[in-house]
Amino acid sequence: MPAVTVENPLTLPRVVADADAVQRPVLAVTTAPSGFEGEGFPVRRAFAGINYKHLDPFIMMDQMGEVEYAAGEPKGTPWHPHRGFETVTYIIDGTFIHQDSNGGGGTITNGDTQWMTAGSGLLHIETPPESLVMSGGLFHGLQLWVNLPAKDKMKDPRYQDIRGGQVKLLTTGDGGALLRVIAGDFDGHEGPGITHTPITMIHASVRPGAEVTLPWREEYNGLAYVLAGRGTVGTDRRPVRTGQTAVFGAGSALTLRADESQDGHARDLEVVLLGGKPLREPMAHYGPFVMNTRAELQQAFEDFQAGRLGTVPAVHGM
């Protein structure tokens, strides 16, 4: 970790918070429980236990792995439906193959992101490639669910394959952090991901002992999930470690600091920073469907059962 990097961050554009920026307080630090998803790959449920008012417009996020598979062990998901939101799959290490009932698909690996707007609905499957199943190897990534506003929930599905080399690379004033802007506007710098719901998604690597204070849009919420390493968040230096999420309150800047000493596995403090403009709309959520009312949710189930979200291609023997 990570797949997308530079030898000298000081060659990159720098982002510095204004001196009079209002620091965001840390409202809570939560620890993600571990579980299994799909056919049995390990995940951490990053947002478990966080009140939705602090998450909106984000719904859930799973850290997939980090796991070193032996030969024959890599797993994926079975065919499953989605409607009413977007899935963002960010692969840090390893490879995942996507296929959907509309004939779309692709391979994402080592810093790539697939942004799938489920919209009105489809079926899809995510699997490791046969080569990874045969040989085993490292697998590590994230899947984030972003809610769609009511006006966009029934739009046609859309896909964005964002290659690792397309992300916008930035640094802080002293070069103490590498910032990968995957989506959204960050201090005037645009990430490649196109979003229906206004959000910012950043993967930050903070060098040991470095402290970074970043400008943050006041109308957005603020979340920081620790992929690896140890450090602190906020000006009061609340400790955080791998698998924990910091929830920030209101303000125009947020602060992170990496501990001077990291463990041998995590050279830097690796953090995913998320901010979004809350939709403040009613939400009816069950399993793979995220709608605004129970009636819409029921309709999604009926449409799925009737095959109106698509059918599994015959090549998979179903």
C-alpha positions in Angstrom: 0.0 0.0 0.0 -0.5 2.3 -1.7 -0.5 1.6 -5.5 -0.5 5.3 -6.6 2.4 7.3 -5.2 5.3 9.7 -6.1 8.9 9.7 -4.9 8.8 13.4 -4.0 5.5 14.9 -2.9 7.0 18.4 -3.0 6.7 18.3 -6.8 2.9 18.3 -6.4 0.5 21.2 -6.0 0.1 22.1 -2.3 -3.1 22.5 -0.3 -3.0 24.6 2.9 -5.9 25.6 5.1 -6.4 29.4 5.7 -5.0 30.6 9.0 -8.4 31.8 10.1 -10.1 28.5 9.2 -12.4 27.1 11.9 -11.2 23.7 13.1 -13.7 20.9 13.1 -14.1 19.2 16.5 -14.0 15.4 16.7 -17.5 14.2 17.7 -16.8 10.5 17.9 -14.3 7.8 17.1 -15.8 4.4 16.4 -14.3 0.9 15.8 -15.4 -1.1 12.8 -16.6 -4.6 13.6 -15.3 -7.4 11.4 -17.4 -9.7 9.3 -17.7 -11.5 5.9 -19.3 -10.4 2.7 -20.2 -12.1 -0.6 -18.9 -15.7 -0.8 -16.8 -15.1 2.4 -14.2 -12.4 2.0 -13.3 -10.5 5.2 -14.5 -7.0 5.7 -14.6 -4.2 8.3 -17.9 -2.3 8.5 -16.5 1.2 8.7 -19.7 3.1 9.5 -21.2 0.6 12.1 -22.6 2.5 15.1 -22.5 6.0 13.5 -25.7 7.9 13.5 -26.9 8.4 9.9 -27.2 12.2 10.5 -23.4 12.3 10.5 -23.1 10.0 7.4 -25.7 11.5 5.0 -25.2 11.2 2.0 -23.0 8.1 2.6 -24.8 4.9 3.5 -22.1 2.3 4.3 -18.5 1.5 3.6 -16.6 -1.8 3.8 -12.9 -2.2 4.0 -12.3 -5.5 2.0 -9.2 -7.2 3.4 -6.4 -6.5 3.8 -5.8 -10.3 3.3 -3.1 -12.4 1.9 -4.9 -15.3 0.2 -3.4 -18.7 -0.3 -4.0 -20.5 -3.6 -7.7 -21.4 -4.0 -8.9 -19.0 -1.3 -9.8 -15.7 -3.2 -13.5 -15.0 -3.1 -16.0 -12.6 -4.6 -19.7 -12.0 -4.5 -22.6 -13.9 -6.1 -25.0 -12.1 -8.5 -27.0 -9.5 -6.6 -29.2 -6.5 -7.4 -28.9 -2.8 -6.7 -31.2 0.2 -7.0 -31.2 3.8 -5.9 -27.6 4.6 -5.0 -24.0 4.4 -6.2 -21.3 1.9 -5.4 -17.7 3.1 -5.3 -15.2 0.2 -5.4 -11.5 1.3 -4.8 -8.9 -1.5 -5.2 -5.6 -0.7 -3.4 -3.9 -4.1 -3.9 -5.1 -7.0 -6.0 -7.7 -7.3 -8.7 -11.5 -7.5 -9.0 -13.6 -8.2 -12.1 -17.0 -6.7 -12.4 -19.9 -7.9 -14.7 -23.5 -6.7 -14.9 -26.7 -7.8 -16.4 -26.6 -5.0 -19.0 -23.4 -6.4 -20.5 -21.1 -4.0 -18.8 -17.9 -5.0 -17.0 -14.3 -4.5 -16.5 -11.2 -5.1 -14.4 -9.9 -2.9 -11.6 -6.6 -3.3 -9.9 -3.9 -1.5 -7.9 -5.3 2.0 -7.4 -8.2 1.8 -9.8 -11.8 2.8 -8.9 -15.1 1.7 -10.4 -17.9 4.1 -9.9 -21.2 2.4 -10.6 -24.4 4.4 -10.5 -27.1 1.7 -10.0 -29.9 4.1 -10.5 -33.1 2.4 -11.7 -31.4 -1.0 -11.1 -29.4 -3.9 -12.4 -27.8 -7.2 -11.3 -24.0 -7.4 -11.0 -21.2 -9.7 -9.7 -17.7 -9.1 -8.5 -15.1 -11.8 -8.6 -11.3 -12.3 -8.4 -9.6 -13.3 -11.7 -8.8 -16.9 -12.2 -5.1 -16.2 -12.0 -5.5 -14.8 -8.5 -7.7 -17.8 -7.4 -5.0 -20.1 -8.7 -2.0 -18.4 -7.2 -3.4 -16.5 -4.2 -2.0 -13.1 -3.3 -2.7 -9.8 -1.6 -6.2 -8.3 -1.8 -7.2 -5.0 -0.3 -9.9 -2.4 -1.2 -12.9 -0.4 -0.2 -16.5 -0.3 -1.2 -18.5 2.8 -0.4 -22.2 3.3 -1.0 -23.3 6.9 -1.8 -27.0 7.8 -1.7 -28.7 9.3 -4.7 -31.2 12.2 -4.4 -34.8 11.3 -5.0 -34.7 13.0 -8.5 -31.9 10.7 -9.6 -32.8 7.3 -8.1 -34.4 6.0 -11.3 -31.8 7.3 -13.8 -30.2 4.8 -16.2 -27.2 3.0 -14.7 -23.8 4.6 -15.4 -20.3 3.4 -15.0 -17.0 5.2 -14.6 -13.7 3.2 -14.7 -11.2 5.5 -13.0 -7.6 4.3 -13.4 -5.1 4.9 -10.7 -3.1 7.2 -12.9 -6.1 9.5 -13.3 -6.5 10.5 -9.7 -5.5 14.1 -8.8 -2.3 14.0 -6.7 -1.7 16.8 -4.1 0.4 17.4 -1.0 0.4 19.6 2.0 2.5 22.7 2.7 5.5 20.8 4.0 5.0 17.7 1.8 4.1 15.6 4.8 1.2 13.9 3.2 0.2 12.5 -0.3 -3.4 13.3 -1.1 -5.2 11.3 -3.8 -8.4 13.0 -4.9 -10.6 10.3 -6.3 -13.8 12.4 -6.6 -15.1 15.8 -6.0 -13.7 19.3 -5.7 -10.9 19.7 -3.1 -9.7 23.3 -2.6 -10.2 24.0 -6.3 -8.7 20.7 -7.5 -11.0 18.2 -9.2 -10.9 14.5 -8.9 -11.8 12.4 -11.9 -15.0 10.8 -10.4 -18.3 12.4 -11.6 -20.9 12.4 -8.9 -24.7 12.9 -8.8 -24.5 13.8 -5.1 -21.8 16.5 -4.2 -19.0 14.7 -2.3 -15.3 14.6 -1.9 -13.3 11.3 -1.6 -9.6 11.4 -0.8 -7.0 8.7 0.1 -4.3 10.3 2.2 -0.9 8.9 3.2 0.5 10.9 6.2 4.2 10.4 6.9 5.2 9.4 10.5 5.2 12.5 12.7 3.6 14.7 10.1 0.6 16.8 11.0 -1.8 18.0 8.3 -4.5 20.6 8.4 -6.8 20.5 5.4 -9.4 23.0 4.2 -12.9 21.4 4.2 -16.1 22.7 2.7 -18.3 24.0 5.5 -21.5 22.6 3.9 -20.1 19.1 3.8 -19.9 16.6 6.6 -16.5 15.1 7.5 -15.4 11.5 8.1 -11.9 10.0 8.3 -11.5 6.2 8.2 -8.1 4.7 9.0 -7.1 2.0 6.5 -3.8 1.4 8.2 -1.5 2.9 10.8 -1.9 5.0 14.0 -2.3 8.6 14.6 -4.5 11.3 16.0 -7.4 13.5 14.7 -8.5 17.0 15.7 -6.6 19.6 17.5 -7.2 17.7 20.8 -5.3 14.7 19.2 -7.9 12.0 19.7 -6.1 8.6 19.1 -7.1 6.6 16.0 -5.8 3.3 14.5 -6.6 0.8 11.8 -10.3 0.1 11.4 -11.5 3.3 13.2 -13.6 6.1 11.9 -13.5 9.7 13.2 -16.6 11.8 12.9 -16.0 15.5 12.6 -18.3 18.3 13.6 -18.9 21.7 11.8 -16.0 23.9 10.6 -13.8 24.7 7.6 -10.7 22.7 8.3 -9.7 19.3 9.8 -6.5 18.1 11.3 -4.8 14.7 11.2 -1.4 13.6 12.6 0.5 10.4 12.1 2.3 8.9 15.1 6.1 9.2 15.0 6.4 5.4 15.1 4.2 3.1 12.9 4.3 -0.7 12.9 6.3 -2.6 10.4 3.4 -3.3 8.1 2.1 0.3 7.8 4.8 2.8 6.9 2.4 5.7 6.9 -1.0 6.6 8.4 -3.4 5.7 5.6 -6.7 7.5 5.8 -9.8 7.8 3.6 -11.4 11.2 3.9 -15.0 11.7 3.0 -17.2 14.7 2.8 -20.6 15.2 1.3 -23.5 17.6 1.2 -26.3 16.0 3.2 -29.4 15.1 1.2 -31.7 15.4 4.2 -34.3 13.3 2.5 -36.2 10.3 3.9 -34.5 7.0 3.3 -36.0 3.5 3.1 -33.1 1.0 3.0 -33.1 -2.7 3.0 -30.3 -4.9 1.7 -29.3 -3.8 -1.9 -32.1 -1.2 -2.3 -32.0 2.4 -1.1 -35.2 4.4 -1.8 -37.1 7.2 -0.2 -40.3 5.4 0.8 -41.4 1.9 1.9 -43.7 1.8 -1.2 -40.6 2.4 -3.5 -38.7 -0.2 -1.6 -41.5 -2.7 -2.1 -41.6 -1.8 -5.8 -37.8 -2.5 -6.0 -38.3 -6.0 -4.6 -41.2 -6.7 -6.9 -39.2 -5.5 -9.9 -36.3 -7.6 -8.9 -38.5 -10.7 -8.5 -40.1 -10.1 -11.8 -36.8 -9.9 -13.6 -37.1 -6.2 -14.4 -33.7 -5.4 -13.0 -32.1 -7.8 -15.5 -31.3 -11.5 -15.8 -28.0 -13.3 -15.1 -26.2 -14.0 -18.4 -26.4 -17.6 -19.5 -22.7 -18.0 -19.6 -22.8 -18.4 -15.9 -25.1 -21.3 -16.1 -28.1 -19.7 -14.5 
